[in-house]
Amino acid sequence: MGVLQDILKTKKAEIEKLTPKGKRNKPIFRLNDFFKENQINIIAEIKASSPSAGKIRKIDLDQILKTYSKYAKAISVLTDKTFFGGSFELLRDVADATKLPVLCKDFIIDKKQIDAAYINGADLVLLIVRVLDDEKLEELYSYAHKLGLDCLIEVHKEEELDRIKDLKPKIVGVNSRDLDNLKIDLSRTKKILSQIEFDAIRIAESGIKNKKDIDFLKQYCDGFLIGETLLKTQDINKAFEELL
């Protein structure tokens, strides 16, 4: 069984126990209000671990957010606990402490996860085309929008662009990491980004390690989702400055 299959099997069990409660206590921030033309727009990620990197770092939220608020245009929070060390509580803590848009990044396959994201302060949610059939993708996309949330629609292959063209999503991400073997291919990401024909904010996700990688992709996208490169360094300020 591959990594993705392991994650989804665990996720289904988690969802059975998920009971979103409470009320949202903050307005919704729009990503397009924060992204700037002709700038390197970074969505900076918070995660304690990952299947590809193992344990990344202990999350000192105050320190991380202080730095992220200086350089990032948005913040991504992993809410998957088993594989990424995240939680919806972490999402709420971040959302309460920042005035940047917050992305709930998870393997979302059920409306209850979107409810939990909304209640805990997310401004947009990740929907991965690979893990959803067309009917479920449209259902979750529409449900998120009904709550006022934006969606980052993530693709991994060229043919997945055909599946989302009728949705015409406002935000599309291309993940450079193969979810089966965890390998990175920025050339594939560049090719897919260049083939997005509808009007959307285009995000390059995963595998961005340095300014050279950003320069390789920036002609084809509007922003970059970056996590490990920032979190694995001792000096996050310096890491941002080297990327920008």
C-alpha positions in Angstrom: 0.0 0.0 0.0 1.4 3.4 -1.0 1.7 6.5 1.2 -1.5 8.1 -0.2 -3.5 5.0 0.4 -2.3 4.8 4.0 -3.2 8.4 4.6 -6.7 8.0 3.1 -7.4 4.8 5.1 -6.5 6.6 8.3 -8.4 9.7 7.3 -11.6 7.8 6.9 -11.3 6.5 10.4 -10.6 10.0 11.8 -13.6 11.5 10.1 -15.9 9.0 11.8 -14.8 10.5 15.1 -14.8 14.1 13.9 -17.6 16.3 15.4 -17.1 19.9 14.5 -18.5 22.2 17.2 -18.4 25.9 17.9 -18.7 29.1 16.0 -16.3 31.0 13.8 -15.0 34.2 15.4 -13.2 36.0 12.6 -13.9 37.4 9.1 -12.7 35.6 6.0 -9.6 36.9 4.3 -9.2 36.5 0.5 -5.9 35.3 -0.9 -6.3 37.6 -4.0 -6.4 40.6 -1.6 -2.9 39.8 -0.3 -1.1 38.5 -3.4 0.8 41.2 -5.4 1.7 41.3 -9.0 5.3 41.1 -9.9 6.2 39.9 -6.5 7.3 36.5 -5.1 4.1 35.6 -3.1 4.8 32.9 -0.5 2.2 30.8 1.3 4.3 29.7 4.3 3.5 26.4 5.8 3.3 25.1 9.4 3.8 21.4 10.0 5.6 19.4 12.6 6.4 16.4 10.4 5.7 14.8 7.0 6.0 11.3 5.4 8.8 12.5 3.2 10.9 14.4 5.9 9.9 12.7 9.1 10.0 15.0 12.1 10.7 18.6 11.0 10.7 20.7 14.1 9.0 21.5 17.3 6.4 24.2 16.6 7.2 27.4 18.4 4.1 29.2 17.1 4.9 32.7 18.4 8.4 32.7 16.9 7.2 31.2 13.5 4.3 33.6 13.1 6.4 36.6 14.0 8.7 35.8 11.0 5.9 34.6 8.7 4.0 37.8 9.2 7.0 39.8 7.9 7.4 37.9 4.6 4.5 35.6 3.8 1.2 36.6 2.0 -0.7 33.6 3.6 -0.2 30.7 6.0 -0.8 27.0 5.3 -1.6 24.8 8.3 -1.5 21.0 8.2 -4.4 19.7 10.2 -3.6 16.0 9.6 -2.4 14.6 13.0 -1.1 11.1 12.1 1.2 11.9 9.2 1.9 15.6 9.6 1.6 16.3 13.3 -1.1 18.9 12.9 -4.6 19.5 14.3 -7.6 21.8 14.0 -6.6 23.2 17.3 -3.3 24.3 15.7 -5.4 25.8 12.8 -7.4 27.9 15.3 -4.3 29.1 17.2 -2.8 30.3 13.9 -6.0 31.9 12.7 -6.5 33.7 16.0 -3.0 35.0 15.9 -2.7 36.3 12.3 -4.4 38.7 9.9 -3.1 36.8 6.9 -5.3 34.3 5.0 -5.0 30.8 6.4 -5.2 27.6 4.3 -6.5 24.4 5.9 -4.2 21.8 4.3 -5.5 18.3 4.7 -6.8 15.3 2.7 -10.3 16.6 2.6 -12.9 14.0 1.5 -15.9 14.9 3.7 -18.0 18.0 4.5 -17.3 17.6 8.2 -13.6 18.5 7.5 -14.7 21.7 5.8 -17.0 22.5 8.7 -14.1 22.0 11.1 -11.9 24.2 8.9 -14.5 27.0 8.8 -15.2 26.9 12.5 -11.5 27.0 13.4 -10.8 30.0 11.3 -9.5 28.8 7.9 -10.0 31.2 5.0 -9.5 28.6 2.3 -9.3 24.8 2.1 -7.3 22.4 0.0 -9.1 20.0 -2.3 -6.9 17.4 -4.0 -8.3 16.3 -7.3 -6.4 13.0 -7.1 -8.4 11.8 -4.1 -11.9 12.8 -5.2 -14.1 11.7 -8.0 -15.8 14.4 -10.1 -19.1 14.3 -8.1 -17.4 14.6 -4.7 -15.0 17.3 -5.9 -17.9 19.5 -7.1 -19.9 18.7 -4.0 -17.1 19.8 -1.6 -16.1 22.8 -3.8 -19.7 24.1 -3.7 -20.1 23.4 0.0 -16.9 25.3 0.8 -18.1 28.3 -1.3 -21.5 28.2 0.4 -19.7 28.8 3.7 -17.7 31.6 2.1 -14.4 29.8 1.9 -12.1 29.8 -1.1 -10.7 26.5 -2.4 -7.2 25.7 -3.5 -7.7 23.0 -6.1 -4.6 20.8 -6.3 -3.6 18.8 -9.3 -0.7 16.5 -10.0 -1.1 15.5 -13.6 -2.0 17.2 -16.9 -5.2 15.2 -17.3 -6.5 16.5 -14.0 -6.8 20.0 -15.6 -9.5 18.6 -17.8 -11.4 17.5 -14.7 -11.5 21.0 -13.2 -12.0 23.2 -16.2 -15.8 23.3 -15.8 -15.3 24.3 -12.2 -13.1 27.2 -13.2 -11.6 27.5 -9.8 -10.1 30.8 -8.7 -7.1 29.2 -7.2 -5.2 26.2 -8.6 -2.1 24.5 -7.2 0.3 22.1 -8.8 2.0 19.8 -6.4 5.5 18.9 -7.4 5.6 15.9 -5.1 4.3 12.5 -6.4 1.9 11.3 -3.7 2.8 7.7 -4.3 6.6 7.7 -4.1 7.1 11.3 -2.7 9.6 12.2 -5.4 9.8 15.9 -6.6 9.6 16.9 -10.2 9.6 20.7 -10.8 9.7 20.3 -14.6 6.4 18.5 -14.5 5.0 21.3 -12.3 6.2 23.9 -14.8 4.6 22.1 -17.7 1.2 21.8 -16.0 1.2 25.4 -14.8 1.8 26.6 -18.3 -1.3 24.7 -19.5 -3.8 26.3 -17.2 -5.9 28.2 -19.7 -8.6 29.7 -17.4 -8.1 32.7 -15.2 -6.9 31.6 -11.8 -4.3 32.3 -9.1 -1.6 29.6 -9.9 0.4 28.1 -7.0 3.5 26.0 -7.2 3.5 23.6 -4.2 6.3 21.5 -2.7 9.9 21.0 -3.5 10.9 24.7 -3.6 14.3 24.7 -2.0 16.0 27.9 -3.1 15.8 31.0 -5.3 16.9 29.0 -8.3 13.7 26.9 -8.0 11.6 30.0 -7.7 13.2 31.6 -10.8 12.6 28.4 -12.7 8.8 28.5 -12.0 7.9 32.2 -11.4 7.0 32.9 -15.0 4.2 30.4 -14.8 2.7 31.0 -11.4 1.5 33.7 -9.0 2.7 32.2 -5.7 4.6 29.4 -4.0 3.6 27.2 -1.1 6.7 26.5 0.9 7.1 24.5 4.2 10.1 22.3 4.8 12.7 24.8 3.3 11.5 27.3 5.9 10.9 25.0 8.9 14.1 22.9 8.6 16.4 25.8 9.0 17.5 27.4 12.2 17.1 30.9 10.9 13.7 31.3 9.2 14.3 35.0 8.5 17.4 34.2 6.5 15.6 31.4 4.7 12.9 33.9 3.5 15.5 36.5 2.5 17.4 33.9 0.4 14.1 32.9 -1.3 13.0 36.5 -2.0 
